Amino acid sequence: MRTRRNRRRRFLKIFLPAIIPFVVCLSLLAIPSRISDRMKLVISWPLAPVQKASLVAGSAVTNAFLWIPRSWNASSKMMDLEGEVFLLENILVAQRATMDRQKTELASVTKYYKGNALSQKPLLANVVAFDTSAFRRSMLIDVGSRDGVTENSMVIADSALVGRVTSVGTSTSRVLLITDPASKIPARILETEDVGVLEGASGNVCRLKYLSRWGEKVEKGYKVVSSSIGGVFPDAIFIATVVEDIDGEGTPYKTLVLRPKVNATKVNTVMVIKR
């Protein structure tokens, strides 16, 4: 008897929990839809906040997992776009530099033909390097013997003399600037026609030497141009303006301090007048 009772109890413990939901489901199916809907609403109302919270949490987790690859792709695309923008900016800067250089060259040629009666066609050159030490003032340009450049060819910029070629290579040339102490150029004052020798001095200045102390009075701002004496330079190429008159006491000469029209160290393009 006890064995049978124990078996019944075990049977009820095992199968009863499974049978009861089945019976409930069958009974719910037999209930009319209106009543079943109301029952569902009543049962689901207390669980609504829990369902909403679980739904929000699930969507947040899903978005978090999706955000990682999306952000990676977005950052990769951003880096690609930044690289493209950088390249385009470099191209734009290079084009602007080319346009500025061409404008400078065109303006220089225009001023040259407008202000000079020389029939010779100038040779455009780019400045490659400068030597502006205390005792040397020179520049290197990118034209040479293959372009027809020879020693003592005149170099001008902004329609003013800046120097002369002293050494010529195949594709480059060395230009001695008018501010170099070793530079000596025959020059004259445009307003008085007094002739002297223009030499370089320390700093960005020149000196016109060997002028007579008893000549005409020279005013500040007078123009100094090249002289054709010696046959090296053509006549009347603008060089500098007078800034100071130094009276050489005890000598028959006086010296003028000049300011060159062009600061050669700030020039990128020059013109070479071949001899």
ChimeraX attribute file (.defattr): number of C-alpha atoms within 10 A of each C-alpha:
attribute: neighborCount
match mode: 1-to-1
recipient: residues
	/A:1	6
	/A:2	7
	/A:3	8
	/A:4	9
	/A:5	10
	/A:6	11
	/A:7	12
	/A:8	12
	/A:9	12
	/A:10	12
	/A:11	11
	/A:12	13
	/A:13	11
	/A:14	11
	/A:15	10
	/A:16	13
	/A:17	10
	/A:18	11
	/A:19	12
	/A:20	11
	/A:21	11
	/A:22	12
	/A:23	11
	/A:24	11
	/A:25	12
	/A:26	11
	/A:27	10
	/A:28	14
	/A:29	11
	/A:30	10
	/A:31	12
	/A:32	9
	/A:33	11
	/A:34	8
	/A:35	11
	/A:36	14
	/A:37	12
	/A:38	11
	/A:39	12
	/A:40	10
	/A:41	12
	/A:42	11
	/A:43	11
	/A:44	12
	/A:45	10
	/A:46	10
	/A:47	10
	/A:48	12
	/A:49	11
	/A:50	11
	/A:51	12
	/A:52	11
	/A:53	11
	/A:54	12
	/A:55	12
	/A:56	12
	/A:57	12
	/A:58	12
	/A:59	12
	/A:60	12
	/A:61	12
	/A:62	11
	/A:63	12
	/A:64	12
	/A:65	11
	/A:66	11
	/A:67	12
	/A:68	11
	/A:69	11
	/A:70	13
	/A:71	11
	/A:72	11
	/A:73	12
	/A:74	12
	/A:75	12
	/A:76	12
	/A:77	12
	/A:78	12
	/A:79	12
	/A:80	12
	/A:81	12
	/A:82	12
	/A:83	12
	/A:84	12
	/A:85	12
	/A:86	12
	/A:87	12
	/A:88	12
	/A:89	12
	/A:90	12
	/A:91	12
	/A:92	12
	/A:93	12
	/A:94	12
	/A:95	12
	/A:96	12
	/A:97	12
	/A:98	12
	/A:99	12
	/A:100	12
	/A:101	15
	/A:102	13
	/A:103	12
	/A:104	18
	/A:105	21
	/A:106	13
	/A:107	13
	/A:108	21
	/A:109	20
	/A:110	13
	/A:111	15
	/A:112	21
	/A:113	15
	/A:114	11
	/A:115	13
	/A:116	13
	/A:117	9
	/A:118	13
	/A:119	7
	/A:120	10
	/A:121	13
	/A:122	18
	/A:123	16
	/A:124	20
	/A:125	20
	/A:126	17
	/A:127	20
	/A:128	15
	/A:129	14
	/A:130	17
	/A:131	16
	/A:132	16
	/A:133	11
	/A:134	11
	/A:135	14
	/A:136	18
	/A:137	26
	/A:138	23
	/A:139	20
	/A:140	20
	/A:141	24
	/A:142	17
	/A:143	23
	/A:144	20
	/A:145	15
	/A:146	12
	/A:147	13
	/A:148	14
	/A:149	24
	/A:150	21
	/A:151	17
	/A:152	19
	/A:153	21
	/A:154	23
	/A:155	24
	/A:156	25
	/A:157	25
	/A:158	21
	/A:159	24
	/A:160	24
	/A:161	25
	/A:162	28
	/A:163	28
	/A:164	26
	/A:165	25
	/A:166	16
	/A:167	18
	/A:168	22
	/A:169	14
	/A:170	13
	/A:171	13
	/A:172	21
	/A:173	25
	/A:174	24
	/A:175	27
	/A:176	24
	/A:177	26
	/A:178	28
	/A:179	30
	/A:180	24
	/A:181	19
	/A:182	15
	/A:183	19
	/A:184	18
	/A:185	23
	/A:186	21
	/A:187	27
	/A:188	25
	/A:189	21
	/A:190	16
	/A:191	12
	/A:192	14
	/A:193	13
	/A:194	16
	/A:195	21
	/A:196	23
	/A:197	18
	/A:198	29
	/A:199	22
	/A:200	24
	/A:201	20
	/A:202	14
	/A:203	13
	/A:204	18
	/A:205	19
	/A:206	25
	/A:207	27
	/A:208	26
	/A:209	20
	/A:210	18
	/A:211	20
	/A:212	17
	/A:213	16
	/A:214	9
	/A:215	11
	/A:216	12
	/A:217	8
	/A:218	15
	/A:219	13
	/A:220	13
	/A:221	13
	/A:222	15
	/A:223	21
	/A:224	29
	/A:225	24
	/A:226	26
	/A:227	23
	/A:228	16
	/A:229	14
	/A:230	9
	/A:231	10
	/A:232	16
	/A:233	21
	/A:234	16
	/A:235	17
	/A:236	19
	/A:237	20
	/A:238	24
	/A:239	25
	/A:240	28
	/A:241	22
	/A:242	21
	/A:243	16
	/A:244	16
	/A:245	17
	/A:246	13
	/A:247	15
	/A:248	15
	/A:249	9
	/A:250	6
	/A:251	10
	/A:252	12
	/A:253	16
	/A:254	18
	/A:255	20
	/A:256	22
	/A:257	22
	/A:258	28
	/A:259	21
	/A:260	23
	/A:261	19
	/A:262	19
	/A:263	13
	/A:264	24
	/A:265	17
	/A:266	9
	/A:267	14
	/A:268	16
	/A:269	20
	/A:270	26
	/A:271	25
	/A:272	24
	/A:273	22
	/A:274	18
	/A:275	15
